[in-house]
Amino acid sequence: VNTRIAQYGLNIDEHQIEDTGQYITFLDIKFCFDHNGTLQTDLYVKETDARPYLYFGSHHPNHVFSSIVYSQCLRLRRIINDDKRLSERIDELAKAFLNSNYPKQMVSNICNKVKSLERLICVPAKQKTSSETESIRVISTFGSDQD
């Protein structure tokens, strides 16, 4: 088992996996190998998690609320590798936001946007332009050469 998951940067106790399809938890991720030997991932949520999100009626700028929805949906997009399972988990997440009085249209739009995104584990490195690789000059009045 460890040889199959080493390519993903994971190392677990092989005795934890008893059957194919049995999920093992690691932090907030559940993972297993299906009958084809493919790694399957899902979100691990503790039974005691009530999913309390910032109440929409609180006094914060609107972009804060939309950012919370987007970042939580994007987190699910990165963790879950199956689109059907992702859709189920995002729908569960949407219900939690609606319980915190978030507008249905806002939550729906953001959820649909994230469902259509490609799953990326790592954000590609940005290529530096020539102006970004130049030295940075610091101008200060301390240690002046002129007295």
MARZA-621127 format. One line per field, with one value per residue: x, y, z of N, C-alpha, C, CB in turn; residue in one letter. Coordinates in nm, 3 decimals. Glycine has a CB too. Layout:
nx	X_...
ny	Y_...
nz	Z_...
cax	X_...
cay	Y_...
caz	Z_...
cx	X_...
cy	Y_...
cz	Z_...
cbx	X_...
cby	Y_...
cbz	Z_...
rest	A_...
REM end
This chain:
nx	0.082_0.190_0.375_0.210_0.089_0.301_0.373_0.201_0.297_0.241_0.252_0.153_0.039_0.028_-0.133_-0.367_-0.540_-0.783_-0.972_-1.040_-1.161_-1.216_-1.211_-0.946_-0.852_-0.681_-0.582_-0.793_-0.880_-1.021_-0.922_-0.900_-0.842_-0.999_-1.169_-1.031_-0.783_-0.739_-0.671_-0.899_-1.051_-1.196_-1.380_-1.308_-1.508_-1.560_-1.789_-1.892_-1.881_-2.043_-2.053_-2.046_-2.070_-1.967_-2.219_-2.453_-2.587_-2.417_-2.200_-2.013_-1.816_-1.961_-1.797_-1.654_-1.825_-1.886_-1.631_-1.576_-1.757_-1.664_-1.394_-1.428_-1.569_-1.380_-1.180_-1.298_-1.303_-1.032_-0.969_-1.145_-1.164_-1.352_-1.613_-1.891_-1.912_-1.801_-1.999_-2.208_-2.095_-2.055_-2.318_-2.407_-2.249_-2.351_-2.605_-2.532_-2.436_-2.671_-2.815_-2.686_-2.790_-2.709_-2.747_-2.942_-2.905_-2.645_-2.487_-2.550_-2.456_-2.179_-2.116_-2.179_-1.991_-1.749_-1.784_-1.752_-1.484_-1.150_-0.979_-0.715_-0.426_-0.194_-0.114_0.000_0.337_0.411_0.550_0.836_0.883_1.128_1.152_1.076_1.284_1.493_1.710_1.605_1.570_1.643_1.553_1.667_1.691_1.868_2.208_2.331_2.560_2.636_2.731
ny	-0.119_0.127_0.173_0.239_0.476_0.639_0.794_1.004_1.141_1.043_0.844_0.574_0.361_0.033_-0.155_-0.035_-0.039_-0.253_-0.354_-0.321_-0.012_0.080_0.362_0.568_0.806_1.116_1.398_1.633_1.477_1.194_0.888_0.620_0.314_0.221_-0.060_-0.077_0.004_0.272_0.582_0.727_1.015_1.201_1.434_1.460_1.494_1.573_1.413_1.584_1.832_2.129_2.297_2.589_2.892_3.230_3.450_3.580_3.816_3.969_4.252_4.297_4.354_4.273_4.123_3.962_3.759_3.628_3.545_3.361_3.154_3.086_3.009_2.788_2.611_2.581_2.457_2.206_2.127_2.090_1.881_1.659_1.406_1.297_1.385_1.346_1.287_1.524_1.709_1.630_1.688_1.964_2.049_1.982_2.157_2.399_2.399_2.437_2.699_2.830_2.790_2.969_3.201_3.298_3.444_3.266_3.277_3.384_3.184_2.965_3.050_3.071_2.810_2.665_2.775_2.683_2.408_2.378_2.421_2.307_2.047_2.133_2.056_2.188_2.527_2.656_2.771_3.113_3.277_3.476_3.808_4.009_4.250_4.184_4.032_4.198_4.384_4.513_4.839_5.015_5.302_5.520_5.741_5.690_5.628_5.789_5.900_6.159_6.424
nz	0.000_0.085_-0.118_-0.332_-0.247_-0.202_-0.417_-0.394_-0.184_0.069_0.368_0.540_0.808_0.719_0.837_0.903_0.690_0.597_0.413_0.060_-0.042_0.211_0.409_0.526_0.765_0.752_0.895_0.764_0.560_0.403_0.274_0.034_-0.151_-0.445_-0.609_-0.845_-0.781_-0.768_-0.614_-0.394_-0.267_0.005_0.209_0.552_0.827_1.158_1.383_1.571_1.459_1.398_1.189_1.203_1.054_0.979_1.064_0.835_0.882_1.033_1.084_0.840_0.545_0.224_0.055_0.225_0.310_0.068_0.003_0.205_0.145_-0.113_-0.062_0.108_-0.058_-0.261_-0.118_-0.079_-0.346_-0.397_-0.224_-0.275_-0.515_-0.687_-0.900_-0.861_-0.586_-0.493_-0.570_-0.401_-0.147_-0.168_-0.190_0.067_0.213_0.118_0.234_0.499_0.488_0.415_0.645_0.806_0.726_0.474_0.149_-0.082_-0.363_-0.393_-0.269_-0.430_-0.686_-0.639_-0.560_-0.794_-0.967_-0.857_-0.881_-1.152_-1.192_-1.266_-1.097_-0.898_-0.731_-0.655_-0.694_-0.996_-1.034_-1.059_-1.335_-1.320_-1.420_-1.594_-1.459_-1.202_-1.106_-1.057_-0.833_-0.515_-0.409_-0.114_0.048_0.284_0.568_0.763_0.843_0.657_0.403_0.385_0.590
cax	0.000_0.275_0.437_0.111_0.059_0.424_0.373_0.119_0.363_0.181_0.309_0.063_0.054_-0.045_-0.228_-0.493_-0.626_-0.823_-1.043_-1.045_-1.277_-1.224_-1.148_-0.852_-0.851_-0.556_-0.623_-0.932_-0.899_-1.042_-0.881_-0.899_-0.822_-1.117_-1.141_-0.937_-0.654_-0.729_-0.686_-1.022_-1.042_-1.320_-1.360_-1.336_-1.571_-1.591_-1.932_-1.931_-1.869_-2.174_-2.034_-2.091_-2.002_-1.997_-2.360_-2.461_-2.639_-2.316_-2.155_-1.890_-1.836_-2.018_-1.695_-1.609_-1.916_-1.867_-1.499_-1.586_-1.824_-1.575_-1.276_-1.468_-1.600_-1.253_-1.114_-1.357_-1.260_-0.895_-0.960_-1.226_-1.125_-1.465_-1.706_-2.021_-1.895_-1.780_-2.129_-2.281_-2.035_-2.081_-2.459_-2.414_-2.189_-2.446_-2.710_-2.475_-2.434_-2.809_-2.853_-2.626_-2.864_-2.647_-2.844_-2.942_-2.851_-2.501_-2.430_-2.569_-2.365_-2.041_-2.104_-2.176_-1.863_-1.643_-1.808_-1.705_-1.340_-1.064_-0.917_-0.572_-0.371_-0.098_-0.125_0.125_0.425_0.403_0.678_0.880_0.928_1.262_1.146_1.061_1.408_1.592_1.729_1.514_1.644_1.585_1.594_1.653_1.766_1.966_2.336_2.360_2.701_2.660_2.717
cay	0.000_0.245_0.200_0.304_0.612_0.719_0.893_1.117_1.203_0.994_0.724_0.535_0.227_-0.058_-0.236_0.038_-0.071_-0.393_-0.390_-0.224_0.076_0.128_0.493_0.600_0.952_1.186_1.537_1.653_1.400_1.050_0.831_0.475_0.266_0.149_-0.193_-0.063_0.048_0.417_0.655_0.805_1.105_1.262_1.523_1.405_1.590_1.511_1.404_1.697_1.959_2.188_2.385_2.727_2.992_3.369_3.482_3.676_3.941_4.043_4.374_4.278_4.382_4.158_4.037_3.868_3.645_3.553_3.482_3.244_3.049_3.045_2.939_2.657_2.527_2.553_2.357_2.077_2.097_2.042_1.756_1.550_1.380_1.245_1.495_1.317_1.305_1.667_1.775_1.599_1.761_2.108_2.069_1.980_2.283_2.506_2.397_2.497_2.844_2.879_2.793_3.090_3.312_3.347_3.449_3.143_3.304_3.399_3.052_2.882_3.096_3.036_2.663_2.623_2.818_2.594_2.275_2.377_2.438_2.190_2.019_2.159_2.035_2.297_2.639_2.664_2.882_3.227_3.310_3.610_3.892_4.063_4.359_4.127_3.969_4.301_4.409_4.609_4.948_5.066_5.439_5.546_5.856_5.641_5.588_5.872_5.926_6.304_6.476
caz	0.000_0.093_-0.248_-0.418_-0.203_-0.192_-0.526_-0.349_-0.070_0.193_0.425_0.648_0.864_0.632_0.914_0.916_0.576_0.601_0.291_-0.047_-0.025_0.349_0.420_0.634_0.781_0.776_0.914_0.720_0.437_0.407_0.146_0.019_-0.287_-0.493_-0.660_-0.957_-0.727_-0.782_-0.489_-0.381_-0.152_0.051_0.324_0.683_0.917_1.287_1.413_1.657_1.385_1.372_1.073_1.227_0.972_1.012_1.036_0.727_0.934_1.106_1.017_0.764_0.401_0.152_-0.004_0.327_0.307_-0.057_0.011_0.292_0.067_-0.222_-0.011_0.159_-0.174_-0.328_-0.033_-0.115_-0.484_-0.391_-0.149_-0.330_-0.653_-0.764_-0.922_-0.800_-0.442_-0.474_-0.580_-0.277_-0.034_-0.186_-0.155_0.214_0.256_0.085_0.337_0.620_0.468_0.418_0.787_0.864_0.666_0.351_0.039_-0.162_-0.496_-0.381_-0.240_-0.550_-0.791_-0.604_-0.563_-0.935_-1.023_-0.809_-0.939_-1.291_-1.196_-1.273_-0.967_-0.892_-0.597_-0.634_-0.785_-1.072_-0.999_-1.149_-1.397_-1.286_-1.530_-1.570_-1.361_-1.069_-1.062_-1.027_-0.692_-0.453_-0.345_0.009_0.070_0.425_0.617_0.858_0.788_0.540_0.381_0.395_0.726
cx	0.087_0.343_0.340_0.084_0.183_0.430_0.288_0.180_0.306_0.252_0.223_0.096_-0.033_-0.149_-0.362_-0.590_-0.656_-0.886_-1.028_-1.173_-1.295_-1.146_-1.059_-0.850_-0.710_-0.589_-0.768_-0.962_-0.924_-0.996_-0.884_-0.861_-0.947_-1.074_-1.045_-0.799_-0.632_-0.752_-0.813_-1.011_-1.178_-1.286_-1.394_-1.391_-1.603_-1.742_-1.981_-1.924_-2.009_-2.171_-2.090_-2.007_-2.046_-2.140_-2.368_-2.512_-2.537_-2.263_-2.016_-1.917_-1.883_-1.912_-1.642_-1.694_-1.897_-1.731_-1.499_-1.649_-1.728_-1.457_-1.312_-1.503_-1.472_-1.172_-1.167_-1.311_-1.119_-0.885_-1.026_-1.195_-1.237_-1.571_-1.844_-2.017_-1.875_-1.914_-2.212_-2.228_-2.058_-2.226_-2.478_-2.359_-2.284_-2.557_-2.659_-2.470_-2.575_-2.861_-2.794_-2.678_-2.795_-2.752_-2.830_-2.878_-2.698_-2.435_-2.438_-2.473_-2.221_-2.020_-2.096_-2.045_-1.752_-1.661_-1.754_-1.553_-1.268_-0.999_-0.767_-0.525_-0.278_-0.124_0.006_0.206_0.416_0.542_0.714_0.923_1.064_1.260_1.132_1.189_1.517_1.601_1.630_1.598_1.568_1.641_1.564_1.734_1.873_2.094_2.370_2.510_2.735_2.636_2.701
cy	0.126_0.276_0.269_0.447_0.699_0.824_1.015_1.187_1.159_0.868_0.688_0.396_0.132_-0.140_-0.165_0.002_-0.219_-0.437_-0.281_-0.141_0.126_0.258_0.502_0.752_1.001_1.334_1.554_1.578_1.254_0.997_0.679_0.442_0.190_0.014_-0.192_-0.020_0.198_0.484_0.740_0.890_1.167_1.352_1.448_1.516_1.517_1.512_1.523_1.831_2.010_2.279_2.525_2.826_3.131_3.403_3.596_3.814_4.023_4.158_4.357_4.315_4.255_4.066_3.935_3.741_3.561_3.484_3.357_3.128_2.996_2.963_2.800_2.561_2.488_2.451_2.218_2.034_2.038_1.906_1.640_1.530_1.325_1.354_1.470_1.338_1.452_1.741_1.752_1.681_1.912_2.139_2.069_2.111_2.400_2.514_2.461_2.649_2.901_2.884_2.913_3.215_3.375_3.348_3.327_3.164_3.316_3.263_2.963_2.920_3.054_2.885_2.612_2.660_2.722_2.453_2.266_2.391_2.304_2.171_2.039_2.140_2.151_2.405_2.648_2.787_2.990_3.257_3.454_3.684_3.950_4.174_4.306_4.065_4.070_4.323_4.516_4.714_4.996_5.205_5.473_5.670_5.812_5.600_5.664_5.896_6.075_6.351_6.624
cz	0.000_-0.039_-0.342_-0.376_-0.189_-0.301_-0.493_-0.229_0.063_0.239_0.545_0.697_0.782_0.707_0.933_0.805_0.576_0.470_0.187_-0.029_0.116_0.359_0.544_0.645_0.810_0.776_0.868_0.590_0.470_0.272_0.152_-0.125_-0.328_-0.551_-0.779_-0.911_-0.738_-0.646_-0.494_-0.255_-0.122_0.170_0.452_0.771_1.047_1.310_1.494_1.585_1.349_1.249_1.098_1.145_1.015_0.969_0.935_0.775_1.012_1.021_0.957_0.619_0.328_0.094_0.097_0.322_0.181_-0.058_0.098_0.216_-0.040_-0.169_0.044_0.045_-0.247_-0.249_-0.064_-0.254_-0.483_-0.323_-0.223_-0.478_-0.741_-0.776_-0.860_-0.649_-0.408_-0.475_-0.454_-0.160_-0.046_-0.155_-0.004_0.271_0.231_0.188_0.466_0.607_0.470_0.562_0.860_0.796_0.544_0.241_-0.052_-0.298_-0.493_-0.361_-0.364_-0.661_-0.763_-0.610_-0.707_-1.002_-0.984_-0.866_-1.082_-1.302_-1.206_-1.137_-0.977_-0.749_-0.562_-0.737_-0.861_-1.033_-1.105_-1.204_-1.364_-1.412_-1.496_-1.465_-1.218_-1.017_-1.031_-0.876_-0.643_-0.382_-0.222_0.032_0.216_0.464_0.717_0.785_0.662_0.528_0.394_0.536_0.726
cbx	-0.094_0.379_0.488_-0.019_-0.015_0.547_0.321_-0.022_0.354_0.030_0.460_-0.083_0.014_0.051_-0.168_-0.467_-0.560_-0.919_-1.191_-1.041_-1.399_-1.170_-1.253_-0.707_-0.946_-0.446_-0.529_-0.959_-0.775_-1.192_-0.741_-1.037_-0.693_-1.194_-1.270_-0.991_-0.544_-0.831_-0.561_-1.148_-0.938_-1.428_-1.447_-1.209_-1.702_-1.519_-1.962_-1.842_-1.783_-2.222_-2.101_-2.081_-2.030_-1.895_-2.436_-2.552_-2.756_-2.201_-2.156_-1.838_-1.704_-2.108_-1.580_-1.615_-2.061_-1.880_-1.397_-1.669_-1.954_-1.524_-1.208_-1.588_-1.695_-1.172_-1.136_-1.510_-1.264_-0.807_-1.024_-1.376_-1.010_-1.525_-1.722_-2.064_-1.776_-1.687_-2.204_-2.271_-1.884_-2.047_-2.547_-2.335_-2.056_-2.505_-2.756_-2.334_-2.365_-2.900_-2.809_-2.474_-2.885_-2.523_-2.826_-3.085_-2.913_-2.466_-2.504_-2.713_-2.373_-2.007_-2.224_-2.292_-1.829_-1.641_-1.957_-1.772_-1.292_-0.957_-0.950_-0.538_-0.296_0.048_-0.158_0.095_0.572_0.344_0.672_0.996_0.825_1.321_1.031_0.952_1.457_1.556_1.873_1.416_1.666_1.614_1.521_1.698_1.672_1.909_2.336_2.284_2.742_2.571_2.835
cby	0.000_0.227_0.071_0.225_0.608_0.628_0.830_1.070_1.351_0.966_0.743_0.542_0.224_-0.151_-0.270_0.188_-0.028_-0.417_-0.416_-0.293_0.005_0.021_0.603_0.541_0.995_1.150_1.633_1.801_1.414_1.012_0.879_0.414_0.177_0.233_-0.261_0.038_-0.023_0.469_0.745_0.712_1.216_1.153_1.652_1.341_1.653_1.584_1.275_1.701_1.940_2.268_2.325_2.760_2.969_3.465_3.519_3.623_3.914_3.951_4.493_4.130_4.436_4.207_4.121_3.932_3.692_3.646_3.582_3.276_3.103_3.168_3.022_2.671_2.601_2.682_2.391_2.085_2.225_2.141_1.772_1.577_1.286_1.117_1.519_1.171_1.222_1.724_1.725_1.448_1.732_2.152_1.960_1.859_2.306_2.484_2.252_2.441_2.878_2.790_2.664_3.085_3.418_3.260_3.579_3.092_3.432_3.493_2.986_2.894_3.247_3.089_2.598_2.685_2.961_2.589_2.243_2.487_2.512_2.204_1.876_2.301_1.900_2.246_2.772_2.665_2.834_3.351_3.288_3.606_4.004_4.116_4.452_4.023_3.873_4.434_4.453_4.538_5.064_4.972_5.538_5.425_5.958_5.522_5.442_6.005_5.875_6.382_6.439
cbz	0.121_0.201_-0.311_-0.417_-0.073_-0.201_-0.655_-0.315_-0.081_0.173_0.465_0.602_1.015_0.561_1.049_0.916_0.442_0.717_0.320_-0.188_-0.066_0.451_0.424_0.608_0.894_0.669_0.837_0.700_0.344_0.438_0.109_0.057_-0.298_-0.599_-0.699_-1.057_-0.797_-0.885_-0.462_-0.376_-0.179_0.091_0.311_0.746_0.854_1.403_1.489_1.779_1.256_1.493_0.950_1.378_0.822_0.946_1.168_0.617_1.020_1.149_1.114_0.775_0.337_0.041_-0.057_0.468_0.317_-0.178_0.064_0.418_0.000_-0.298_0.097_0.254_-0.271_-0.346_0.117_-0.109_-0.572_-0.318_-0.012_-0.310_-0.655_-0.697_-1.071_-0.832_-0.391_-0.582_-0.704_-0.245_-0.026_-0.330_-0.221_0.271_0.184_-0.056_0.365_0.647_0.336_0.331_0.856_0.853_0.769_0.311_-0.043_-0.180_-0.553_-0.264_-0.121_-0.600_-0.804_-0.463_-0.491_-1.011_-0.977_-0.655_-0.937_-1.368_-1.072_-1.385_-0.921_-0.943_-0.589_-0.644_-0.710_-1.221_-0.984_-1.077_-1.551_-1.184_-1.560_-1.700_-1.393_-1.069_-1.168_-1.098_-0.663_-0.354_-0.444_0.130_-0.028_0.508_0.683_0.938_0.760_0.549_0.243_0.296_0.810
rest	V_N_T_R_I_A_Q_Y_G_L_N_I_D_E_H_Q_I_E_D_T_G_Q_Y_I_T_F_L_D_I_K_F_C_F_D_H_N_G_T_L_Q_T_D_L_Y_V_K_E_T_D_A_R_P_Y_L_Y_F_G_S_H_H_P_N_H_V_F_S_S_I_V_Y_S_Q_C_L_R_L_R_R_I_I_N_D_D_K_R_L_S_E_R_I_D_E_L_A_K_A_F_L_N_S_N_Y_P_K_Q_M_V_S_N_I_C_N_K_V_K_S_L_E_R_L_I_C_V_P_A_K_Q_K_T_S_S_E_T_E_S_I_R_V_I_S_T_F_G_S_D_Q_D
REM end
